[in-house]
Amino acid sequence: MTINELQNEVIEEFADFTDWMDKYQMLIDLGNDMEPLADAYKTEDNLIDGCQSRVWIYPTYENGLLYFAAESDALIVKGIVALLLRVLSGHTPQEILDADLYFIDRIGLREHLSPTRSNGLLAMVKQIRYYALAYKTREDA
């Protein structure tokens, strides 16, 4: 599926809920369903700067596609990173760099996060794009 198809899928799933407590619960469930990140990858290099919670994102590159694994010590943040990975993992670096992540606003996520969590979300997106740029640069070399 394309990044936009995945975003539309997320938007549809969140549209089923009108109460934000239900949406928060869905985020928590998504985080709980995520594969735990191996302790070996919970390093300072993989720690996201700008997050109030501790968040690690680890990239792998296979056959031209970028995959991510992640972990957080906060339940809602873990759900947010799970959503980001669901949409962005398994795509080319260029697709990730070109993506307009409209689902964040369409599901109301940005407006329902505290300023510190919103900054953390931006930091996670920035780091994922940084990894995509690094691997794209490596491809082009």
CNS distance restraints for C-alpha pairs under 8 A (distance, minus, plus):
assign (resid   1 and name CA) (resid   5 and name CA) 5.99 0.50 0.50
assign (resid   1 and name CA) (resid   6 and name CA) 6.47 0.50 0.50
assign (resid   2 and name CA) (resid   6 and name CA) 6.28 0.50 0.50
assign (resid   3 and name CA) (resid   7 and name CA) 6.15 0.50 0.50
assign (resid   3 and name CA) (resid  87 and name CA) 5.68 0.50 0.50
assign (resid   3 and name CA) (resid  88 and name CA) 6.39 0.50 0.50
assign (resid   3 and name CA) (resid  91 and name CA) 7.79 0.50 0.50
assign (resid   3 and name CA) (resid  95 and name CA) 7.73 0.50 0.50
assign (resid   3 and name CA) (resid  99 and name CA) 7.05 0.50 0.50
assign (resid   4 and name CA) (resid   8 and name CA) 6.10 0.50 0.50
assign (resid   4 and name CA) (resid  99 and name CA) 7.90 0.50 0.50
assign (resid   5 and name CA) (resid   9 and name CA) 6.23 0.50 0.50
assign (resid   6 and name CA) (resid  10 and name CA) 6.36 0.50 0.50
assign (resid   6 and name CA) (resid  86 and name CA) 7.52 0.50 0.50
assign (resid   6 and name CA) (resid  87 and name CA) 5.44 0.50 0.50
assign (resid   7 and name CA) (resid  11 and name CA) 6.24 0.50 0.50
assign (resid   7 and name CA) (resid  87 and name CA) 6.13 0.50 0.50
assign (resid   7 and name CA) (resid 101 and name CA) 7.59 0.50 0.50
assign (resid   7 and name CA) (resid 102 and name CA) 7.51 0.50 0.50
assign (resid   7 and name CA) (resid 103 and name CA) 5.46 0.50 0.50
assign (resid   8 and name CA) (resid  12 and name CA) 6.18 0.50 0.50
assign (resid   8 and name CA) (resid 103 and name CA) 7.14 0.50 0.50
assign (resid   9 and name CA) (resid  13 and name CA) 6.30 0.50 0.50
assign (resid  10 and name CA) (resid  14 and name CA) 6.25 0.50 0.50
assign (resid  10 and name CA) (resid  83 and name CA) 7.97 0.50 0.50
assign (resid  10 and name CA) (resid 103 and name CA) 7.17 0.50 0.50
assign (resid  11 and name CA) (resid  15 and name CA) 6.06 0.50 0.50
assign (resid  11 and name CA) (resid 103 and name CA) 6.13 0.50 0.50
assign (resid  11 and name CA) (resid 106 and name CA) 6.69 0.50 0.50
assign (resid  11 and name CA) (resid 107 and name CA) 5.75 0.50 0.50
assign (resid  12 and name CA) (resid  16 and name CA) 6.87 0.50 0.50
assign (resid  13 and name CA) (resid  17 and name CA) 7.90 0.50 0.50
assign (resid  14 and name CA) (resid  23 and name CA) 6.67 0.50 0.50
assign (resid  14 and name CA) (resid 107 and name CA) 6.19 0.50 0.50
assign (resid  15 and name CA) (resid 107 and name CA) 7.25 0.50 0.50
assign (resid  17 and name CA) (resid  22 and name CA) 6.27 0.50 0.50
assign (resid  17 and name CA) (resid  23 and name CA) 6.37 0.50 0.50
assign (resid  18 and name CA) (resid  22 and name CA) 7.63 0.50 0.50
assign (resid  18 and name CA) (resid  23 and name CA) 7.96 0.50 0.50
assign (resid  19 and name CA) (resid  23 and name CA) 6.72 0.50 0.50
assign (resid  20 and name CA) (resid  24 and name CA) 6.06 0.50 0.50
assign (resid  21 and name CA) (resid  25 and name CA) 6.20 0.50 0.50
assign (resid  22 and name CA) (resid  26 and name CA) 6.22 0.50 0.50
assign (resid  23 and name CA) (resid  27 and name CA) 6.30 0.50 0.50
assign (resid  24 and name CA) (resid  28 and name CA) 6.25 0.50 0.50
assign (resid  24 and name CA) (resid  76 and name CA) 6.86 0.50 0.50
assign (resid  25 and name CA) (resid  29 and name CA) 6.13 0.50 0.50
assign (resid  26 and name CA) (resid  30 and name CA) 6.13 0.50 0.50
assign (resid  26 and name CA) (resid  79 and name CA) 7.87 0.50 0.50
assign (resid  27 and name CA) (resid  31 and name CA) 6.21 0.50 0.50
assign (resid  27 and name CA) (resid  75 and name CA) 7.92 0.50 0.50
assign (resid  27 and name CA) (resid  76 and name CA) 5.81 0.50 0.50
assign (resid  27 and name CA) (resid  78 and name CA) 7.77 0.50 0.50
assign (resid  27 and name CA) (resid  79 and name CA) 4.32 0.50 0.50
assign (resid  27 and name CA) (resid  80 and name CA) 6.40 0.50 0.50
assign (resid  28 and name CA) (resid  32 and name CA) 6.15 0.50 0.50
assign (resid  28 and name CA) (resid  75 and name CA) 5.46 0.50 0.50
assign (resid  28 and name CA) (resid  76 and name CA) 5.26 0.50 0.50
assign (resid  28 and name CA) (resid  78 and name CA) 7.22 0.50 0.50
assign (resid  28 and name CA) (resid  79 and name CA) 5.26 0.50 0.50
assign (resid  29 and name CA) (resid  33 and name CA) 6.15 0.50 0.50
assign (resid  29 and name CA) (resid  79 and name CA) 7.04 0.50 0.50
assign (resid  30 and name CA) (resid  34 and name CA) 6.41 0.50 0.50
assign (resid  30 and name CA) (resid  78 and name CA) 7.80 0.50 0.50
assign (resid  30 and name CA) (resid  79 and name CA) 5.05 0.50 0.50
assign (resid  30 and name CA) (resid  82 and name CA) 6.27 0.50 0.50
assign (resid  30 and name CA) (resid  83 and name CA) 7.48 0.50 0.50
assign (resid  31 and name CA) (resid  75 and name CA) 6.42 0.50 0.50
assign (resid  31 and name CA) (resid  76 and name CA) 7.15 0.50 0.50
assign (resid  31 and name CA) (resid  77 and name CA) 7.78 0.50 0.50
assign (resid  31 and name CA) (resid  78 and name CA) 4.66 0.50 0.50
assign (resid  31 and name CA) (resid  79 and name CA) 3.83 0.50 0.50
assign (resid  31 and name CA) (resid  80 and name CA) 7.42 0.50 0.50
assign (resid  31 and name CA) (resid  81 and name CA) 7.67 0.50 0.50
assign (resid  31 and name CA) (resid  82 and name CA) 5.78 0.50 0.50
assign (resid  32 and name CA) (resid  75 and name CA) 7.64 0.50 0.50
assign (resid  32 and name CA) (resid  78 and name CA) 7.72 0.50 0.50
assign (resid  32 and name CA) (resid  79 and name CA) 7.46 0.50 0.50
assign (resid  34 and name CA) (resid  82 and name CA) 6.55 0.50 0.50
assign (resid  35 and name CA) (resid  69 and name CA) 7.86 0.50 0.50
assign (resid  36 and name CA) (resid  70 and name CA) 7.32 0.50 0.50
assign (resid  36 and name CA) (resid  71 and name CA) 6.26 0.50 0.50
assign (resid  37 and name CA) (resid  41 and name CA) 6.75 0.50 0.50
assign (resid  37 and name CA) (resid  42 and name CA) 7.30 0.50 0.50
assign (resid  37 and name CA) (resid  69 and name CA) 6.30 0.50 0.50
assign (resid  37 and name CA) (resid  70 and name CA) 5.65 0.50 0.50
assign (resid  37 and name CA) (resid  71 and name CA) 5.51 0.50 0.50
assign (resid  38 and name CA) (resid  42 and name CA) 7.02 0.50 0.50
assign (resid  41 and name CA) (resid  46 and name CA) 6.90 0.50 0.50
assign (resid  41 and name CA) (resid  56 and name CA) 7.73 0.50 0.50
assign (resid  41 and name CA) (resid  58 and name CA) 6.64 0.50 0.50
assign (resid  42 and name CA) (resid  46 and name CA) 6.41 0.50 0.50
assign (resid  42 and name CA) (resid  47 and name CA) 7.05 0.50 0.50
assign (resid  42 and name CA) (resid  56 and name CA) 6.03 0.50 0.50
assign (resid  43 and name CA) (resid  47 and name CA) 6.29 0.50 0.50
assign (resid  43 and name CA) (resid  56 and name CA) 7.57 0.50 0.50
assign (resid  46 and name CA) (resid  56 and name CA) 5.03 0.50 0.50
assign (resid  46 and name CA) (resid  57 and name CA) 5.44 0.50 0.50
assign (resid  46 and name CA) (resid  58 and name CA) 5.92 0.50 0.50
assign (resid  47 and name CA) (resid  54 and name CA) 6.91 0.50 0.50
assign (resid  47 and name CA) (resid  55 and name CA) 5.65 0.50 0.50
assign (resid  47 and name CA) (resid  56 and name CA) 4.38 0.50 0.50
assign (resid  47 and name CA) (resid  57 and name CA) 6.71 0.50 0.50
assign (resid  48 and name CA) (resid  54 and name CA) 7.28 0.50 0.50
assign (resid  48 and name CA) (resid  55 and name CA) 5.60 0.50 0.50
assign (resid  48 and name CA) (resid  56 and name CA) 5.92 0.50 0.50
assign (resid  48 and name CA) (resid  57 and name CA) 7.21 0.50 0.50
assign (resid  48 and name CA) (resid 123 and name CA) 6.78 0.50 0.50
assign (resid  48 and name CA) (resid 124 and name CA) 6.55 0.50 0.50
assign (resid  48 and name CA) (resid 127 and name CA) 7.09 0.50 0.50
assign (resid  49 and name CA) (resid 123 and name CA) 6.72 0.50 0.50
assign (resid  50 and name CA) (resid 119 and name CA) 6.57 0.50 0.50
assign (resid  50 and name CA) (resid 120 and name CA) 5.51 0.50 0.50
assign (resid  50 and name CA) (resid 123 and name CA) 5.72 0.50 0.50
assign (resid  51 and name CA) (resid  55 and name CA) 7.00 0.50 0.50
assign (resid  51 and name CA) (resid 116 and name CA) 7.18 0.50 0.50
assign (resid  51 and name CA) (resid 117 and name CA) 6.93 0.50 0.50
assign (resid  51 and name CA) (resid 119 and name CA) 6.75 0.50 0.50
assign (resid  51 and name CA) (resid 120 and name CA) 4.04 0.50 0.50
assign (resid  51 and name CA) (resid 121 and name CA) 7.57 0.50 0.50
assign (resid  51 and name CA) (resid 123 and name CA) 6.75 0.50 0.50
assign (resid  51 and name CA) (resid 124 and name CA) 7.96 0.50 0.50
assign (resid  52 and name CA) (resid 116 and name CA) 6.35 0.50 0.50
assign (resid  52 and name CA) (resid 117 and name CA) 6.89 0.50 0.50
assign (resid  52 and name CA) (resid 120 and name CA) 6.63 0.50 0.50
assign (resid  53 and name CA) (resid  72 and name CA) 6.96 0.50 0.50
assign (resid  53 and name CA) (resid  73 and name CA) 6.42 0.50 0.50
assign (resid  53 and name CA) (resid  74 and name CA) 6.13 0.50 0.50
assign (resid  53 and name CA) (resid  77 and name CA) 7.44 0.50 0.50
assign (resid  53 and name CA) (resid 120 and name CA) 7.99 0.50 0.50
assign (resid  54 and name CA) (resid  72 and name CA) 5.50 0.50 0.50
assign (resid  54 and name CA) (resid  73 and name CA) 5.72 0.50 0.50
assign (resid  54 and name CA) (resid  74 and name CA) 7.48 0.50 0.50
assign (resid  55 and name CA) (resid  70 and name CA) 7.21 0.50 0.50
assign (resid  55 and name CA) (resid  71 and name CA) 5.74 0.50 0.50
assign (resid  55 and name CA) (resid  72 and name CA) 4.37 0.50 0.50
assign (resid  55 and name CA) (resid  73 and name CA) 6.95 0.50 0.50
assign (resid  55 and name CA) (resid  77 and name CA) 7.98 0.50 0.50
assign (resid  55 and name CA) (resid  78 and name CA) 7.83 0.50 0.50
assign (resid  56 and name CA) (resid  70 and name CA) 5.38 0.50 0.50
assign (resid  56 and name CA) (resid  71 and name CA) 5.38 0.50 0.50
assign (resid  56 and name CA) (resid  72 and name CA) 6.45 0.50 0.50
assign (resid  57 and name CA) (resid  68 and name CA) 6.57 0.50 0.50
assign (resid  57 and name CA) (resid  69 and name CA) 5.82 0.50 0.50
assign (resid  57 and name CA) (resid  70 and name CA) 4.37 0.50 0.50
assign (resid  57 and name CA) (resid  71 and name CA) 6.82 0.50 0.50
assign (resid  57 and name CA) (resid 128 and name CA) 7.93 0.50 0.50
assign (resid  58 and name CA) (resid  68 and name CA) 5.54 0.50 0.50
assign (resid  58 and name CA) (resid  69 and name CA) 5.19 0.50 0.50
assign (resid  58 and name CA) (resid  70 and name CA) 6.07 0.50 0.50
assign (resid  59 and name CA) (resid  66 and name CA) 6.71 0.50 0.50
assign (resid  59 and name CA) (resid  67 and name CA) 5.64 0.50 0.50
assign (resid  59 and name CA) (resid  68 and name CA) 4.51 0.50 0.50
assign (resid  59 and name CA) (resid  69 and name CA) 6.52 0.50 0.50
assign (resid  59 and name CA) (resid 131 and name CA) 7.15 0.50 0.50
assign (resid  60 and name CA) (resid  66 and name CA) 5.85 0.50 0.50
assign (resid  60 and name CA) (resid  67 and name CA) 5.14 0.50 0.50
assign (resid  60 and name CA) (resid  68 and name CA) 6.23 0.50 0.50
assign (resid  61 and name CA) (resid  65 and name CA) 5.65 0.50 0.50
assign (resid  61 and name CA) (resid  66 and name CA) 4.61 0.50 0.50
assign (resid  61 and name CA) (resid  67 and name CA) 6.15 0.50 0.50
assign (resid  61 and name CA) (resid 135 and name CA) 7.76 0.50 0.50
assign (resid  62 and name CA) (resid  66 and name CA) 6.54 0.50 0.50
assign (resid  62 and name CA) (resid  67 and name CA) 7.71 0.50 0.50
assign (resid  64 and name CA) (resid  92 and name CA) 5.96 0.50 0.50
assign (resid  64 and name CA) (resid  93 and name CA) 7.87 0.50 0.50
assign (resid  65 and name CA) (resid  90 and name CA) 5.46 0.50 0.50
assign (resid  65 and name CA) (resid  91 and name CA) 4.99 0.50 0.50
assign (resid  65 and name CA) (resid  92 and name CA) 4.51 0.50 0.50
assign (resid  65 and name CA) (resid  93 and name CA) 6.85 0.50 0.50
assign (resid  66 and name CA) (resid  89 and name CA) 6.13 0.50 0.50
assign (resid  66 and name CA) (resid  90 and name CA) 5.36 0.50 0.50
assign (resid  66 and name CA) (resid  91 and name CA) 5.65 0.50 0.50
assign (resid  66 and name CA) (resid  92 and name CA) 5.84 0.50 0.50
assign (resid  66 and name CA) (resid  93 and name CA) 6.31 0.50 0.50
assign (resid  66 and name CA) (resid 132 and name CA) 7.24 0.50 0.50
assign (resid  67 and name CA) (resid  89 and name CA) 4.58 0.50 0.50
assign (resid  67 and name CA) (resid  90 and name CA) 4.96 0.50 0.50
assign (resid  67 and name CA) (resid  91 and name CA) 7.35 0.50 0.50
assign (resid  68 and name CA) (resid  85 and name CA) 6.38 0.50 0.50
assign (resid  68 and name CA) (resid  89 and name CA) 5.56 0.50 0.50
assign (resid  68 and name CA) (resid  90 and name CA) 7.88 0.50 0.50
assign (resid  69 and name CA) (resid  85 and name CA) 7.57 0.50 0.50
assign (resid  70 and name CA) (resid  81 and name CA) 7.14 0.50 0.50
assign (resid  70 and name CA) (resid  82 and name CA) 7.66 0.50 0.50
assign (resid  71 and name CA) (resid  78 and name CA) 6.26 0.50 0.50
assign (resid  71 and name CA) (resid  81 and name CA) 7.84 0.50 0.50
assign (resid  72 and name CA) (resid  77 and name CA) 6.47 0.50 0.50
assign (resid  72 and name CA) (resid  78 and name CA) 4.96 0.50 0.50
assign (resid  73 and name CA) (resid  77 and name CA) 7.86 0.50 0.50
assign (resid  73 and name CA) (resid  78 and name CA) 7.15 0.50 0.50
assign (resid  74 and name CA) (resid  78 and name CA) 5.96 0.50 0.50
assign (resid  75 and name CA) (resid  79 and name CA) 6.42 0.50 0.50
assign (resid  76 and name CA) (resid  80 and name CA) 6.28 0.50 0.50
assign (resid  77 and name CA) (resid  81 and name CA) 6.20 0.50 0.50
assign (resid  77 and name CA) (resid 117 and name CA) 7.61 0.50 0.50
assign (resid  78 and name CA) (resid  82 and name CA) 6.09 0.50 0.50
assign (resid  79 and name CA) (resid  83 and name CA) 6.29 0.50 0.50
assign (resid  80 and name CA) (resid  84 and name CA) 6.41 0.50 0.50
assign (resid  80 and name CA) (resid 121 and name CA) 7.52 0.50 0.50
assign (resid  81 and name CA) (resid  85 and name CA) 6.13 0.50 0.50
assign (resid  81 and name CA) (resid 121 and name CA) 7.93 0.50 0.50
assign (resid  81 and name CA) (resid 124 and name CA) 7.47 0.50 0.50
assign (resid  82 and name CA) (resid  86 and name CA) 6.06 0.50 0.50
assign (resid  83 and name CA) (resid  87 and name CA) 6.36 0.50 0.50
assign (resid  84 and name CA) (resid  88 and name CA) 6.02 0.50 0.50
assign (resid  84 and name CA) (resid  89 and name CA) 7.90 0.50 0.50
assign (resid  84 and name CA) (resid 125 and name CA) 7.69 0.50 0.50
assign (resid  85 and name CA) (resid  89 and name CA) 4.98 0.50 0.50
assign (resid  88 and name CA) (resid  96 and name CA) 6.28 0.50 0.50
assign (resid  91 and name CA) (resid  95 and name CA) 6.19 0.50 0.50
assign (resid  91 and name CA) (resid  96 and name CA) 6.59 0.50 0.50
assign (resid  92 and name CA) (resid  96 and name CA) 6.40 0.50 0.50
assign (resid  92 and name CA) (resid 132 and name CA) 7.81 0.50 0.50
assign (resid  93 and name CA) (resid  97 and name CA) 6.18 0.50 0.50
assign (resid  93 and name CA) (resid 132 and name CA) 4.35 0.50 0.50
assign (resid  93 and name CA) (resid 133 and name CA) 6.52 0.50 0.50
assign (resid  93 and name CA) (resid 135 and name CA) 6.43 0.50 0.50
assign (resid  93 and name CA) (resid 136 and name CA) 5.51 0.50 0.50
assign (resid  94 and name CA) (resid  98 and name CA) 6.04 0.50 0.50
assign (resid  94 and name CA) (resid 132 and name CA) 7.08 0.50 0.50
assign (resid  94 and name CA) (resid 133 and name CA) 7.76 0.50 0.50
assign (resid  94 and name CA) (resid 136 and name CA) 6.68 0.50 0.50
assign (resid  95 and name CA) (resid  99 and name CA) 6.00 0.50 0.50
assign (resid  96 and name CA) (resid 129 and name CA) 6.59 0.50 0.50
assign (resid  96 and name CA) (resid 132 and name CA) 6.44 0.50 0.50
assign (resid  97 and name CA) (resid 129 and name CA) 5.85 0.50 0.50
assign (resid  97 and name CA) (resid 132 and name CA) 6.47 0.50 0.50
assign (resid  97 and name CA) (resid 133 and name CA) 7.03 0.50 0.50
assign (resid 102 and name CA) (resid 106 and name CA) 6.27 0.50 0.50
assign (resid 103 and name CA) (resid 107 and name CA) 5.95 0.50 0.50
assign (resid 104 and name CA) (resid 108 and name CA) 6.51 0.50 0.50
assign (resid 104 and name CA) (resid 109 and name CA) 5.43 0.50 0.50
assign (resid 104 and name CA) (resid 110 and name CA) 6.25 0.50 0.50
assign (resid 105 and name CA) (resid 109 and name CA) 5.93 0.50 0.50
assign (resid 105 and name CA) (resid 110 and name CA) 5.87 0.50 0.50
assign (resid 105 and name CA) (resid 111 and name CA) 7.56 0.50 0.50
assign (resid 108 and name CA) (resid 112 and name CA) 6.38 0.50 0.50
assign (resid 109 and name CA) (resid 113 and name CA) 6.36 0.50 0.50
assign (resid 110 and name CA) (resid 118 and name CA) 6.12 0.50 0.50
assign (resid 113 and name CA) (resid 117 and name CA) 5.71 0.50 0.50
assign (resid 113 and name CA) (resid 118 and name CA) 5.60 0.50 0.50
assign (resid 114 and name CA) (resid 118 and name CA) 6.04 0.50 0.50
assign (resid 115 and name CA) (resid 119 and name CA) 6.14 0.50 0.50
assign (resid 116 and name CA) (resid 120 and name CA) 6.21 0.50 0.50
assign (resid 117 and name CA) (resid 121 and name CA) 6.16 0.50 0.50
assign (resid 118 and name CA) (resid 122 and name CA) 6.37 0.50 0.50
assign (resid 119 and name CA) (resid 123 and name CA) 6.16 0.50 0.50
assign (resid 120 and name CA) (resid 124 and name CA) 6.18 0.50 0.50
assign (resid 121 and name CA) (resid 125 and name CA) 6.32 0.50 0.50
assign (resid 122 and name CA) (resid 126 and name CA) 6.02 0.50 0.50
assign (resid 123 and name CA) (resid 127 and name CA) 6.12 0.50 0.50
assign (resid 124 and name CA) (resid 128 and name CA) 6.24 0.50 0.50
assign (resid 125 and name CA) (resid 129 and name CA) 6.19 0.50 0.50
assign (resid 126 and name CA) (resid 130 and name CA) 6.06 0.50 0.50
assign (resid 127 and name CA) (resid 131 and name CA) 6.25 0.50 0.50
assign (resid 128 and name CA) (resid 132 and name CA) 6.29 0.50 0.50
assign (resid 129 and name CA) (resid 133 and name CA) 6.10 0.50 0.50
assign (resid 130 and name CA) (resid 134 and name CA) 6.17 0.50 0.50
assign (resid 131 and name CA) (resid 135 and name CA) 6.25 0.50 0.50
assign (resid 132 and name CA) (resid 136 and name CA) 6.01 0.50 0.50
assign (resid 133 and name CA) (resid 137 and name CA) 6.01 0.50 0.50
assign (resid 134 and name CA) (resid 138 and name CA) 6.30 0.50 0.50
assign (resid 135 and name CA) (resid 139 and name CA) 6.17 0.50 0.50
assign (resid 136 and name CA) (resid 140 and name CA) 6.20 0.50 0.50
assign (resid 137 and name CA) (resid 141 and name CA) 6.24 0.50 0.50
